[in-house]
């Protein structure tokens, strides 16, 4: 919960707690957080365009690759 709030405009940071939720069996939370992270990514793309980040050194818009 703290990680999601750290950088709420980064879809990747919003998405990361989903890995923990999956490992501890909190599947609904994992689904919900990934949906929220997709919304953040969509908002980013709306403002900045659908940028094509390189795979080396940074993640692209996060969950589209999961």
C-alpha positions in Angstrom: 0.0 0.0 0.0 2.9 2.4 0.7 4.6 1.6 -2.6 1.5 2.5 -4.6 1.3 5.9 -2.9 5.0 6.6 -3.4 4.8 7.6 -7.0 1.1 7.5 -7.9 1.7 8.8 -11.4 3.9 5.8 -12.3 1.8 2.9 -13.5 4.8 0.6 -12.9 5.1 1.7 -9.2 1.3 1.4 -8.7 1.5 -2.1 -10.3 4.4 -3.5 -8.2 2.5 -4.4 -5.0 0.4 -6.8 -7.2 3.4 -9.2 -7.2 3.2 -9.4 -3.4 -0.6 -9.8 -3.5 -0.2 -12.7 -5.9 2.4 -14.4 -3.7 0.2 -14.2 -0.6 -3.0 -15.3 -2.3 -4.7 -11.9 -2.4 -5.8 -12.4 -6.0 -8.6 -9.8 -6.0 -6.2 -7.1 -4.7 -3.7 -8.1 -7.4 -6.4 -7.7 -10.1 -7.6 -4.4 -8.7 -4.1 -2.9 -8.4 -3.3 -3.9 -12.0 -6.5 -2.3 -13.2 -5.6 0.9 -11.3 -2.1 0.8 -12.8 -3.6 0.5 -16.3 -5.7 3.6 -15.6 -2.5 5.5 -14.5 -0.7 4.4 -17.7 -3.7 5.5 -19.8 -3.6 8.9 -18.1 0.1 9.1 -18.8 -0.4 8.3 -22.5 -3.2 10.8 -22.7 -0.9 13.6 -21.5 2.4 12.6 -23.1 1.4 10.4 -25.9 1.9 6.6 -26.2 5.7 6.9 -25.9 7.8 3.9 -27.0 10.3 3.6 -24.1 13.3 1.4 -24.7 13.4 -1.9 -22.8 16.9 -1.3 -21.5 17.2 1.0 -18.5 13.4 1.6 -18.0 10.2 -0.2 -18.2 7.7 0.6 -20.9 4.2 1.4 -19.8 4.2 -1.3 -17.1 1.5 -3.9 -17.3 1.1 -4.1 -21.0 4.1 -6.5 -20.9 2.8 -8.7 -18.1 
